[in-house]
Amino acid sequence: MNREKDNLKALGRKSEIPGDYAPEVLEAFENANPGRDYWVQFNCPEFTAMCPITGQPDFAEIKIMYIPDRRMVESKSLKLYLFSFRNHGDFHEDCVNTIMKDLIALMEPRYIEVLGLFAPRGGISIHPFANYGRPGTRYEELAWQRMSQYKMTV
């Protein structure tokens, strides 16, 4: 386990914030408790991205919840990854889906969901929600239940 921690590049070191979308900064480590289900939640209240049309900044809180399997995302690398959207032009819905897709590729979680609580711009706020449950498992059913029972946030 300690050998794996030595391989983490961002943890415990000064890191530069990427200038644009950078999925390569994401790092994972082995889950010490792969035999049980449990939730991991990250809240990023200072997420920013740019509108791909106007270039104006968009501000959001990004909430990520997942049930890990064998791999987990390292939090500092996640922070750097989320910061990499700062100068990246993408629509709100695309940001949420890209974050989820990249985390699935990194960790192969049992279940994951990503919610973007974007601040109003032009009088409208957008709150995209995306989720995934491993196909052919009870987590696929969990994804359907969570999606079908999704409630608008205030």
Backbone as a chain_set.jsonl record, in Angstrom:
{"seq": "MNREKDNLKALGRKSEIPGDYAPEVLEAFENANPGRDYWVQFNCPEFTAMCPITGQPDFAEIKIMYIPDRRMVESKSLKLYLFSFRNHGDFHEDCVNTIMKDLIALMEPRYIEVLGLFAPRGGISIHPFANYGRPGTRYEELAWQRMSQYKMTV", "coords": {"N": [[0.825, -1.192, 0.0], [1.924, 1.323, 0.82], [3.826, 1.623, -1.176], [2.25, 2.174, -3.377], [1.237, 4.699, -2.686], [3.545, 6.188, -2.959], [3.658, 6.403, -5.681], [1.757, 8.24, -6.389], [1.388, 11.283, -7.935], [0.467, 13.934, -7.464], [-0.198, 14.167, -4.742], [0.901, 15.623, -1.766], [2.764, 17.223, -2.977], [3.837, 20.27, -4.567], [1.713, 21.5, -6.992], [0.985, 22.458, -10.312], [-1.751, 24.262, -11.63], [-3.612, 22.998, -14.244], [-3.805, 24.463, -17.542], [-5.966, 24.031, -19.21], [-8.664, 21.726, -19.885], [-7.855, 18.689, -18.39], [-7.728, 15.567, -18.149], [-5.712, 13.786, -17.654], [-4.468, 14.352, -15.239], [-5.814, 13.092, -13.232], [-5.692, 10.732, -10.605], [-5.585, 7.481, -9.118], [-6.056, 5.213, -6.358], [-5.689, 2.1, -4.57], [-8.608, 0.697, -3.16], [-9.037, 0.222, 0.213], [-11.07, -1.185, 1.348], [-12.619, -3.062, -0.333], [-14.536, -5.022, -0.095], [-16.982, -4.179, 0.835], [-19.907, -2.156, 0.462], [-19.935, 1.349, 0.32], [-20.453, 4.888, 0.575], [-18.768, 7.567, -1.049], [-18.295, 10.973, -1.008], [-17.749, 13.976, -2.751], [-17.572, 17.483, -2.65], [-17.431, 20.292, -4.602], [-17.44, 23.467, -4.272], [-16.561, 25.634, -5.726], [-16.409, 25.456, -8.531], [-15.541, 26.286, -11.845], [-16.17, 27.025, -15.247], [-16.052, 27.788, -18.767], [-18.376, 29.424, -20.887], [-18.95, 27.968, -23.997], [-19.727, 29.476, -26.142], [-19.916, 32.295, -25.563], [-17.659, 32.724, -24.023], [-17.778, 33.611, -21.454], [-17.508, 33.304, -17.87], [-18.753, 30.474, -16.065], [-20.222, 29.503, -13.052], [-20.311, 27.043, -10.496], [-21.463, 24.569, -8.105], [-20.131, 21.459, -7.813], [-21.15, 18.217, -7.223], [-20.108, 15.061, -6.338], [-20.802, 11.718, -6.008], [-20.023, 8.424, -5.114], [-19.871, 4.811, -5.206], [-17.256, 2.952, -4.439], [-15.217, 0.458, -6.134], [-12.583, -1.389, -6.694], [-10.766, 0.667, -7.046], [-10.052, 4.078, -6.116], [-10.573, 7.612, -6.381], [-7.944, 9.94, -6.03], [-7.953, 12.711, -3.911], [-6.61, 15.251, -4.2], [-5.713, 15.159, -6.832], [-8.195, 15.083, -8.061], [-9.14, 17.607, -7.414], [-7.315, 19.24, -8.871], [-7.965, 18.37, -11.436], [-10.69, 19.196, -11.621], [-10.254, 21.955, -11.423], [-9.094, 22.301, -13.887], [-11.065, 22.792, -15.706], [-11.513, 25.453, -15.7], [-10.602, 27.248, -17.753], [-11.768, 26.077, -19.853], [-14.031, 25.642, -22.476], [-17.25, 24.609, -22.301], [-20.573, 23.304, -22.335], [-22.896, 23.292, -19.572], [-24.18, 20.797, -19.106], [-22.503, 19.106, -20.527], [-20.106, 19.361, -19.098], [-20.744, 18.05, -16.652], [-21.316, 15.433, -17.568], [-18.854, 14.79, -18.756], [-17.115, 14.836, -16.557], [-18.177, 12.683, -15.092], [-17.774, 10.559, -16.946], [-14.954, 10.521, -17.169], [-14.229, 9.848, -14.54], [-15.379, 7.329, -14.308], [-13.831, 5.945, -16.177], [-11.349, 6.086, -14.897], [-11.703, 4.836, -12.33], [-13.577, 2.737, -12.457], [-16.06, 2.483, -10.924], [-18.59, 1.011, -8.769], [-20.957, 2.39, -8.664], [-21.847, 5.711, -9.62], [-22.553, 9.203, -9.341], [-23.058, 12.498, -10.583], [-23.633, 15.831, -9.934], [-24.377, 19.042, -11.053], [-24.608, 22.205, -9.815], [-25.273, 24.883, -11.168], [-24.751, 28.366, -11.127], [-27.121, 31.026, -11.611], [-27.287, 32.54, -14.811], [-28.114, 35.1, -16.9], [-30.599, 34.955, -15.799], [-31.346, 32.305, -15.516], [-30.813, 29.219, -13.947], [-28.965, 26.188, -14.217], [-29.118, 22.767, -13.538], [-27.644, 20.098, -14.089], [-27.772, 16.517, -13.901], [-26.176, 13.429, -13.747], [-25.801, 9.892, -13.89], [-24.474, 6.571, -13.207], [-24.549, 3.085, -13.141], [-22.931, 0.023, -12.674], [-23.314, -2.098, -15.404], [-25.532, -4.923, -15.524], [-25.548, -5.488, -12.848], [-26.679, -4.991, -9.415], [-26.239, -2.335, -9.08], [-26.756, -1.095, -11.442], [-29.52, -1.105, -11.372], [-29.83, 0.538, -9.124], [-28.911, 2.946, -10.236], [-30.955, 3.466, -12.091], [-33.127, 3.753, -10.297], [-32.297, 5.991, -8.757], [-32.159, 7.928, -10.781], [-34.805, 7.965, -11.749], [-36.132, 8.886, -9.54], [-35.127, 11.337, -9.143], [-34.979, 14.543, -7.766], [-35.715, 17.952, -8.151], [-33.411, 20.432, -7.103], [-33.208, 23.101, -4.729]], "CA": [[0.0, 0.0, 0.0], [2.787, 2.498, 0.842], [4.471, 1.752, -2.485], [1.309, 2.831, -4.265], [1.193, 6.11, -2.323], [4.735, 6.808, -3.532], [3.427, 6.607, -7.106], [0.835, 9.348, -6.595], [2.204, 12.435, -8.329], [-0.031, 15.201, -6.942], [-0.31, 14.16, -3.289], [2.053, 16.063, -0.987], [3.708, 17.988, -3.795], [3.298, 21.473, -5.183], [1.205, 21.16, -8.313], [0.485, 23.564, -11.113], [-3.112, 24.089, -12.124], [-3.589, 22.894, -15.709], [-4.367, 25.606, -18.261], [-7.193, 23.628, -19.887], [-9.173, 20.408, -19.535], [-6.702, 17.806, -18.225], [-8.08, 14.318, -17.469], [-4.499, 13.029, -17.32], [-4.011, 14.622, -13.872], [-6.532, 12.227, -12.294], [-4.949, 9.591, -10.076], [-6.384, 6.573, -8.3], [-5.335, 4.312, -5.455], [-6.458, 0.904, -4.235], [-9.588, 0.772, -2.085], [-8.671, -0.671, 1.315], [-12.272, -1.893, 1.793], [-13.406, -3.403, -1.519], [-15.538, -6.037, 0.216], [-18.252, -3.628, 1.315], [-20.415, -0.948, -0.188], [-20.02, 2.588, 1.089], [-20.486, 6.093, -0.256], [-17.751, 8.61, -0.972], [-18.864, 12.188, -1.599], [-16.91, 15.168, -2.911], [-18.272, 18.718, -2.989], [-16.549, 21.336, -5.118], [-18.317, 24.637, -4.343], [-15.957, 26.733, -6.498], [-16.158, 24.995, -9.892], [-15.764, 27.253, -12.912], [-15.921, 26.647, -16.632], [-16.388, 28.905, -19.643], [-19.384, 29.196, -21.907], [-18.246, 27.76, -25.261], [-20.191, 30.438, -27.132], [-19.578, 33.673, -25.2], [-16.393, 32.801, -23.298], [-18.012, 34.117, -20.106], [-17.361, 32.246, -16.859], [-19.903, 29.852, -15.424], [-19.86, 29.094, -11.7], [-21.174, 25.963, -10.024], [-21.024, 23.589, -7.123], [-20.177, 20.112, -8.372], [-21.245, 17.183, -6.194], [-19.793, 13.742, -6.875], [-20.993, 10.64, -5.04], [-19.802, 7.133, -5.744], [-19.607, 3.595, -4.442], [-16.046, 2.438, -5.092], [-14.945, -0.976, -6.225], [-11.181, -1.626, -6.337], [-9.965, 1.893, -7.152], [-10.67, 5.309, -5.639], [-9.891, 8.796, -6.896], [-7.156, 10.7, -5.054], [-8.679, 13.986, -3.839], [-5.882, 16.396, -4.75], [-5.746, 15.056, -8.294], [-9.553, 15.464, -8.452], [-9.203, 19.069, -7.321], [-6.6, 19.783, -10.028], [-8.779, 18.042, -12.611], [-11.844, 20.096, -11.658], [-9.724, 23.284, -11.738], [-8.696, 22.365, -15.298], [-12.203, 23.252, -16.501], [-11.6, 26.91, -15.552], [-10.424, 27.906, -19.048], [-12.311, 25.157, -20.854], [-15.368, 25.993, -22.928], [-18.175, 23.489, -22.444], [-21.891, 23.532, -21.763], [-23.053, 22.733, -18.224], [-24.508, 19.368, -19.185], [-21.309, 18.406, -20.999], [-19.152, 19.311, -17.983], [-21.172, 17.004, -15.716], [-21.141, 14.128, -18.209], [-17.421, 14.562, -18.949], [-16.567, 14.491, -15.245], [-18.593, 11.317, -14.773], [-17.106, 9.635, -17.878], [-13.537, 10.421, -16.807], [-14.107, 9.124, -13.275], [-15.674, 5.92, -14.595], [-12.643, 5.386, -16.836], [-10.273, 6.013, -13.908], [-11.946, 3.99, -11.16], [-14.542, 1.665, -12.669], [-16.832, 2.348, -9.683], [-19.841, 0.246, -8.821], [-21.998, 3.378, -8.936], [-21.392, 7.096, -9.504], [-23.443, 10.262, -9.807], [-22.466, 13.831, -10.597], [-24.642, 16.887, -9.997], [-23.838, 20.39, -11.206], [-25.527, 23.264, -9.388], [-24.717, 26.069, -11.818], [-25.338, 29.64, -10.728], [-27.886, 31.637, -12.696], [-26.716, 33.513, -15.74], [-29.243, 35.477, -17.74], [-31.846, 34.664, -15.095], [-31.657, 30.873, -15.5], [-29.793, 28.316, -13.433], [-29.056, 24.846, -14.792], [-28.649, 21.763, -12.579], [-27.597, 18.775, -14.718], [-27.506, 15.347, -13.063], [-25.879, 12.223, -14.527], [-25.371, 8.79, -13.033], [-24.079, 5.324, -13.857], [-24.411, 1.88, -12.326], [-22.294, -1.034, -13.46], [-24.313, -2.927, -16.087], [-25.687, -6.315, -15.127], [-25.442, -5.616, -11.396], [-27.698, -4.243, -8.671], [-25.902, -0.915, -9.179], [-27.491, -0.617, -12.616], [-30.865, -0.831, -10.856], [-29.693, 1.729, -8.279], [-28.821, 4.109, -11.13], [-32.3, 3.739, -12.605], [-33.949, 4.262, -9.196], [-31.878, 7.366, -8.415], [-32.529, 8.804, -11.896], [-36.261, 8.09, -11.838], [-36.604, 9.588, -8.356], [-34.383, 12.594, -9.01], [-35.807, 15.689, -7.406], [-35.081, 19.249, -8.388], [-32.864, 21.054, -5.898], [-33.521, 24.521, -4.615]], "C": [[0.87, 1.257, 0.0], [3.487, 2.715, -0.489], [3.545, 2.475, -3.451], [1.232, 4.32, -3.955], [2.398, 6.853, -2.889], [4.561, 7.106, -5.01], [2.446, 7.729, -7.408], [1.65, 10.616, -6.824], [1.772, 13.729, -7.645], [0.028, 15.291, -5.426], [0.989, 14.593, -2.621], [3.083, 16.855, -1.767], [3.029, 19.244, -4.316], [2.912, 21.127, -6.611], [0.736, 22.414, -9.03], [-0.914, 23.239, -11.596], [-3.04, 24.037, -13.648], [-4.283, 24.087, -16.371], [-5.668, 25.3, -18.981], [-7.527, 22.206, -19.449], [-8.049, 19.369, -19.539], [-7.084, 16.522, -17.482], [-6.854, 13.51, -17.047], [-3.988, 13.303, -15.911], [-4.721, 13.742, -12.836], [-5.679, 11.037, -11.898], [-5.862, 8.767, -9.182], [-5.47, 5.753, -7.407], [-6.261, 3.152, -5.113], [-7.382, 1.159, -3.043], [-9.196, -0.238, -1.005], [-9.854, -1.515, 1.802], [-13.157, -2.314, 0.615], [-14.526, -4.415, -1.259], [-16.859, -5.498, 0.689], [-18.63, -2.401, 0.504], [-20.367, 0.214, 0.789], [-19.939, 3.757, 0.13], [-19.256, 6.952, 0.001], [-18.348, 9.826, -1.661], [-17.821, 13.296, -1.627], [-17.812, 16.335, -3.27], [-17.239, 19.736, -3.428], [-17.395, 22.595, -5.303], [-17.775, 25.779, -5.203], [-15.591, 26.308, -7.917], [-16.425, 26.129, -10.878], [-15.428, 26.616, -14.256], [-16.284, 27.873, -17.473], [-17.491, 28.495, -20.605], [-18.664, 29.045, -23.249], [-18.642, 28.759, -26.355], [-19.693, 31.842, -26.815], [-18.21, 33.824, -24.549], [-16.544, 33.359, -21.891], [-17.901, 32.977, -19.1], [-18.712, 31.753, -16.351], [-19.425, 29.302, -14.088], [-20.837, 28.031, -11.218], [-20.597, 25.307, -8.784], [-21.195, 22.232, -7.794], [-20.186, 19.129, -7.209], [-21.043, 15.835, -6.873], [-20.0, 12.738, -5.749], [-20.757, 9.332, -5.763], [-19.64, 6.026, -4.724], [-18.402, 2.961, -5.115], [-16.062, 0.922, -5.229], [-13.498, -1.149, -5.795], [-10.333, -0.351, -6.32], [-10.777, 3.088, -6.666], [-9.885, 6.487, -6.192], [-9.156, 9.502, -5.758], [-7.667, 12.142, -5.08], [-7.91, 15.18, -4.398], [-5.868, 16.347, -6.272], [-7.137, 15.422, -8.818], [-9.692, 16.978, -8.436], [-8.511, 19.712, -8.527], [-7.376, 19.546, -11.317], [-9.969, 19.001, -12.726], [-11.409, 21.53, -11.961], [-9.407, 23.412, -13.226], [-9.846, 22.791, -16.207], [-12.278, 24.779, -16.542], [-11.513, 27.651, -16.888], [-10.982, 27.075, -20.194], [-13.735, 25.552, -21.204], [-16.228, 24.762, -23.134], [-19.511, 23.868, -21.818], [-21.987, 22.813, -20.413], [-23.27, 21.223, -18.253], [-23.29, 18.551, -19.615], [-20.258, 18.307, -19.898], [-19.488, 18.154, -17.049], [-20.939, 15.616, -16.315], [-19.673, 13.797, -18.448], [-16.766, 14.152, -17.641], [-16.916, 13.041, -14.901], [-17.859, 10.302, -15.656], [-15.647, 9.436, -17.498], [-13.339, 9.651, -15.506], [-14.446, 7.644, -13.433], [-14.453, 5.259, -15.223], [-11.5, 5.182, -15.842], [-10.491, 4.905, -12.881], [-12.75, 2.729, -11.416], [-15.375, 1.432, -11.406], [-18.057, 1.463, -9.883], [-20.983, 1.164, -9.227], [-21.369, 4.764, -8.804], [-22.495, 8.038, -9.973], [-22.736, 11.603, -9.658], [-23.604, 14.83, -10.794], [-23.924, 18.224, -10.124], [-24.892, 21.408, -10.827], [-24.968, 24.587, -9.908], [-25.487, 27.311, -11.413], [-26.101, 30.247, -11.911], [-27.024, 32.584, -13.531], [-27.826, 33.825, -16.722], [-30.573, 35.084, -17.126], [-32.214, 33.192, -15.024], [-30.492, 30.103, -14.893], [-30.043, 26.933, -14.03], [-28.424, 23.875, -13.812], [-28.618, 20.383, -13.233], [-27.173, 17.683, -13.73], [-27.248, 14.17, -13.996], [-25.451, 11.132, -13.563], [-25.099, 7.544, -13.857], [-24.024, 4.236, -12.795], [-23.856, 0.778, -13.205], [-23.352, -1.954, -14.07], [-24.312, -4.373, -15.592], [-25.567, -6.562, -13.641], [-26.579, -4.852, -10.724], [-27.452, -2.739, -8.74], [-26.523, -0.288, -10.422], [-28.917, -0.266, -12.208], [-30.849, 0.401, -9.953], [-29.643, 2.988, -9.139], [-30.197, 4.469, -11.672], [-33.186, 4.321, -11.504], [-33.594, 5.708, -8.871], [-32.271, 8.342, -9.526], [-34.031, 9.017, -11.921], [-36.841, 8.844, -10.649], [-35.873, 10.91, -8.128], [-35.34, 13.737, -8.741], [-35.028, 16.968, -7.689], [-34.579, 19.805, -7.069], [-33.226, 22.536, -5.886], [-32.287, 25.35, -4.437]], "O": [[0.582, 2.184, -0.756], [3.72, 3.855, -0.891], [3.995, 3.294, -4.253], [1.166, 5.132, -4.878], [2.286, 8.022, -3.258], [5.248, 7.976, -5.545], [2.311, 8.133, -8.563], [2.497, 10.976, -6.007], [2.621, 14.543, -7.282], [0.274, 16.364, -4.876], [2.047, 14.015, -2.87], [4.17, 17.126, -1.257], [1.81, 19.284, -4.486], [3.697, 20.531, -7.349], [0.16, 23.315, -8.421], [-1.225, 22.095, -11.926], [-2.471, 24.931, -14.273], [-5.231, 24.647, -15.822], [-6.406, 26.222, -19.33], [-6.759, 21.569, -18.729], [-7.371, 19.183, -20.55], [-6.789, 16.4, -16.293], [-6.951, 12.644, -16.178], [-3.143, 12.553, -15.422], [-4.279, 13.655, -11.69], [-5.028, 10.413, -12.736], [-6.792, 9.29, -8.569], [-4.274, 5.617, -7.665], [-7.469, 3.219, -5.342], [-6.979, 1.761, -2.048], [-9.043, -1.425, -1.291], [-9.667, -2.452, 2.579], [-14.333, -1.952, 0.575], [-15.373, -4.634, -2.126], [-17.784, -6.274, 0.928], [-17.779, -1.711, -0.057], [-20.723, 0.064, 1.958], [-19.425, 3.635, -0.982], [-18.77, 7.048, 1.128], [-18.853, 9.72, -2.779], [-17.105, 13.521, -0.651], [-18.713, 16.197, -4.097], [-16.28, 20.009, -2.706], [-18.001, 22.784, -6.357], [-18.457, 26.787, -5.39], [-14.574, 26.749, -8.451], [-17.42, 26.844, -10.757], [-14.526, 25.786, -14.37], [-16.767, 28.875, -16.944], [-17.53, 27.358, -21.075], [-17.852, 29.898, -23.609], [-17.962, 28.867, -27.375], [-19.119, 32.511, -27.674], [-17.654, 34.922, -24.522], [-15.546, 33.561, -21.199], [-18.166, 31.822, -19.432], [-19.671, 32.514, -16.228], [-18.351, 28.706, -14.003], [-22.035, 28.102, -11.492], [-19.42, 25.463, -8.458], [-22.275, 21.901, -8.282], [-19.338, 19.197, -6.32], [-21.716, 15.509, -7.851], [-19.439, 12.89, -4.664], [-21.225, 9.14, -6.885], [-19.322, 6.257, -3.557], [-18.507, 2.482, -6.244], [-16.804, 0.214, -4.548], [-13.217, -1.058, -4.6], [-9.3, -0.301, -5.653], [-12.002, 3.121, -6.78], [-8.684, 6.383, -6.443], [-9.689, 9.641, -4.657], [-7.799, 12.731, -6.152], [-8.518, 16.05, -5.021], [-5.996, 17.38, -6.928], [-7.256, 16.006, -9.895], [-10.292, 17.563, -9.339], [-9.061, 20.628, -9.137], [-7.436, 20.417, -12.185], [-10.226, 19.551, -13.796], [-12.11, 22.249, -12.673], [-9.445, 24.515, -13.772], [-9.616, 23.119, -17.371], [-13.031, 25.337, -17.34], [-12.277, 28.586, -17.124], [-10.7, 27.34, -21.363], [-14.556, 25.772, -20.314], [-15.971, 23.962, -24.033], [-19.563, 24.661, -20.878], [-21.259, 21.856, -20.15], [-22.627, 20.474, -17.518], [-23.073, 17.441, -19.128], [-19.589, 17.281, -19.774], [-18.612, 17.365, -16.696], [-20.422, 14.726, -15.639], [-19.285, 12.633, -18.351], [-15.955, 13.227, -17.613], [-16.057, 12.27, -14.473], [-17.374, 9.288, -15.153], [-15.153, 8.309, -17.503], [-12.384, 8.884, -15.38], [-13.857, 6.799, -12.758], [-14.081, 4.147, -14.848], [-10.763, 4.201, -15.943], [-9.58, 4.129, -12.593], [-12.624, 1.753, -10.676], [-15.401, 0.322, -10.874], [-18.492, 1.207, -11.006], [-21.855, 0.793, -10.014], [-20.475, 4.973, -7.984], [-23.266, 7.718, -10.878], [-21.938, 11.815, -8.746], [-24.425, 14.689, -11.7], [-22.978, 18.502, -9.388], [-25.954, 21.469, -11.447], [-24.284, 25.314, -9.188], [-26.717, 27.309, -11.362], [-25.759, 30.005, -13.069], [-26.17, 33.309, -13.022], [-28.414, 32.918, -17.312], [-31.561, 34.898, -17.836], [-33.286, 32.853, -14.523], [-29.336, 30.3, -15.269], [-31.182, 26.559, -14.311], [-27.327, 24.118, -13.309], [-29.495, 19.566, -12.955], [-26.337, 17.899, -12.852], [-28.015, 13.938, -14.931], [-24.817, 11.406, -12.543], [-25.443, 7.466, -15.036], [-23.516, 4.447, -11.694], [-24.271, 0.622, -14.354], [-24.182, -2.518, -13.357], [-23.272, -4.958, -15.29], [-25.493, -7.711, -13.206], [-27.345, -4.153, -11.386], [-28.363, -1.953, -8.485], [-26.786, 0.914, -10.45], [-29.461, 0.748, -12.645], [-31.765, 1.221, -10.015], [-30.271, 3.992, -8.802], [-30.564, 5.643, -11.71], [-33.918, 5.28, -11.746], [-34.477, 6.553, -8.726], [-32.674, 9.469, -9.238], [-34.487, 10.146, -12.098], [-37.941, 9.389, -10.746], [-35.983, 11.522, -7.065], [-36.371, 13.88, -9.399], [-33.816, 17.029, -7.48], [-35.238, 19.667, -6.038], [-33.514, 23.129, -6.925], [-32.375, 26.573, -4.326]]}, "num_chains": 1, "name": "protein.A"}
